[in-house]
Amino acid sequence: MAKVEKTNVMRILDSKKVLYVIHYYGNTDAVSGTDVAAVLGEAPEKVFKTLVTVGRSKQHYVFIIPVEKELDLKKAASAAGEKSIEMIKSKELLPLTGYVHGGCSPIGMKKQFPTFMDESAQLRDTVCISAGKIGYQVELAPDMLSVMIPLSFSDLT
């Protein structure tokens, strides 16, 4: 296996003494979240993707959902207390969060946005999320994620 480099997400987790497992898939051609889950040998409902949205109020929100699911924009708006929510444009992601598409993590964004995780995460001991760089995932307890960032659990899919 290639030498695993520490990502900013891993350094933040280390600084908070949060236990996590690193998963590296950079030597594969996995692109989609379901591809990543397959390469990691994990159930797709255990691997979560991070989506960044904007509400009608122009406030940004982050949603973390299982890779094989679609974000229900009505449920997302309801969770965030917005009339409506839409996905941000791909070109807005890097300047807004500091992350590229496919490597966006809810931990370590340039600015902390209200963050919501699908309630299905609470049924699992651990979940996998992006480690902030394409090719890397971190696996941690969903409860530990809420230690790192202000997080609410909701039905989002």
C-alpha positions as CSV (number, residue, x, y, z in Angstrom):
1,M,0.0,0.0,0.0
2,A,1.2,3.5,-0.8
3,K,2.3,5.6,2.1
4,V,-0.8,7.3,3.5
5,E,-0.4,11.0,3.9
6,K,-2.2,12.8,6.7
7,T,-5.0,15.0,5.5
8,N,-6.1,18.2,7.3
9,V,-9.2,16.2,8.5
10,M,-7.0,13.6,10.1
11,R,-4.9,16.3,11.8
12,I,-8.0,17.9,13.2
13,L,-9.3,14.5,14.4
14,D,-5.9,13.8,16.0
15,S,-5.9,17.2,17.7
16,K,-9.3,16.4,19.3
17,K,-8.1,12.8,20.2
18,V,-11.0,11.3,18.2
19,L,-10.5,7.6,17.2
20,Y,-10.7,6.9,13.5
21,V,-9.6,4.4,10.9
22,I,-8.1,5.6,7.6
23,H,-9.3,4.0,4.4
24,Y,-7.2,4.6,1.2
25,Y,-8.6,4.0,-2.2
26,G,-6.4,6.3,-4.3
27,N,-4.8,3.4,-6.2
28,T,-8.2,2.5,-7.7
29,D,-10.5,4.0,-10.3
30,A,-13.4,4.5,-7.8
31,V,-15.2,7.7,-8.7
32,S,-18.7,7.5,-7.3
33,G,-19.6,7.0,-3.6
34,T,-20.9,3.5,-4.4
35,D,-17.7,2.7,-6.2
36,V,-15.8,3.8,-3.1
37,A,-18.0,1.7,-0.8
38,A,-17.4,-1.4,-3.1
39,V,-13.6,-0.8,-3.1
40,L,-13.5,-0.4,0.7
41,G,-15.6,-3.5,1.1
42,E,-18.2,-1.5,3.0
43,A,-22.0,-1.5,2.7
44,P,-23.1,1.7,0.7
45,E,-25.3,2.7,3.6
46,K,-22.2,3.0,5.9
47,V,-20.3,5.3,3.5
48,F,-21.6,8.9,3.5
49,K,-21.2,11.8,1.1
50,T,-21.0,15.4,1.9
51,L,-23.3,17.8,0.0
52,V,-23.2,21.6,0.2
53,T,-26.4,23.6,-0.5
54,V,-27.7,27.1,-0.3
55,G,-31.0,28.1,1.1
56,R,-33.4,30.8,-0.2
57,S,-31.9,33.0,2.6
58,K,-28.5,32.6,0.9
59,Q,-27.2,30.7,4.0
60,H,-25.2,27.6,3.2
61,Y,-25.9,24.2,4.7
62,V,-24.0,20.9,4.7
63,F,-25.8,17.5,4.4
64,I,-24.2,14.2,5.0
65,I,-26.1,11.2,3.5
66,P,-25.4,7.6,2.5
67,V,-23.7,7.5,-0.9
68,E,-26.4,5.4,-2.6
69,K,-29.2,7.8,-1.6
70,E,-30.4,11.2,-3.0
71,L,-30.8,14.2,-0.8
72,D,-34.6,15.1,-0.6
73,L,-34.5,18.8,-1.0
74,K,-37.9,19.3,0.7
75,K,-36.7,17.3,3.8
76,A,-33.4,19.2,3.7
77,A,-35.1,22.6,3.6
78,S,-37.4,21.5,6.4
79,A,-34.4,20.4,8.6
80,A,-32.7,23.7,8.0
81,G,-35.8,25.8,8.5
82,E,-35.7,27.2,4.9
83,K,-38.4,27.6,2.4
84,S,-36.2,26.0,-0.2
85,I,-32.7,24.6,-0.7
86,E,-30.7,23.9,-3.8
87,M,-27.3,22.3,-4.4
88,I,-24.4,24.8,-5.0
89,K,-22.7,24.9,-8.3
90,S,-19.6,22.7,-8.6
91,K,-17.4,25.7,-9.3
92,E,-18.5,27.3,-6.0
93,L,-17.4,24.3,-3.8
94,L,-13.6,24.9,-3.6
95,P,-13.8,28.7,-2.8
96,L,-16.6,28.2,-0.3
97,T,-15.3,25.1,1.5
98,G,-11.6,24.6,0.6
99,Y,-12.5,21.2,-0.8
100,V,-12.8,19.8,-4.4
101,H,-15.7,17.8,-5.7
102,G,-15.2,14.1,-4.6
103,G,-13.0,15.1,-1.6
104,C,-15.4,17.3,0.4
105,S,-15.5,16.6,4.1
106,P,-17.8,18.1,6.7
107,I,-14.7,18.5,9.0
108,G,-12.2,21.3,8.3
109,M,-14.2,23.5,5.9
110,K,-13.0,27.1,5.6
111,K,-16.1,28.1,7.5
112,Q,-18.4,26.1,9.7
113,F,-21.9,25.8,8.2
114,P,-25.0,24.3,9.8
115,T,-24.6,20.6,9.2
116,F,-27.2,17.8,9.1
117,M,-26.6,14.1,8.9
118,D,-29.1,11.5,7.8
119,E,-30.6,9.8,10.8
120,S,-29.7,6.4,9.5
121,A,-26.1,7.1,10.7
122,Q,-27.3,6.7,14.3
123,L,-28.1,3.0,13.6
124,R,-24.4,2.4,12.9
125,D,-21.4,2.0,15.2
126,T,-19.2,3.7,12.6
127,V,-19.6,5.5,9.3
128,C,-17.1,6.5,6.6
129,I,-16.8,10.1,5.4
130,S,-14.3,11.9,3.1
131,A,-11.0,12.6,4.7
132,G,-10.9,15.8,2.7
133,K,-8.9,14.5,-0.2
134,I,-9.9,12.2,-3.1
135,G,-8.6,8.7,-2.3
136,Y,-9.0,9.0,1.5
137,Q,-11.9,8.2,3.8
138,V,-12.0,8.2,7.6
139,E,-14.2,5.8,9.5
140,L,-15.5,7.1,12.9
141,A,-18.5,6.9,15.2
142,P,-21.3,9.2,14.2
143,D,-21.4,10.6,17.7
144,M,-17.7,11.6,17.4
145,L,-18.6,13.6,14.3
146,S,-21.0,15.7,16.5
147,V,-18.1,16.4,18.8
148,M,-16.2,17.9,15.9
149,I,-18.9,20.0,14.3
150,P,-22.3,21.3,15.2
151,L,-24.5,18.5,13.8
152,S,-28.2,17.6,13.8
153,F,-29.6,14.2,12.7
154,S,-32.6,14.3,10.4
155,D,-34.5,12.2,7.9
156,L,-32.9,13.6,4.7
157,T,-33.4,11.0,2.0
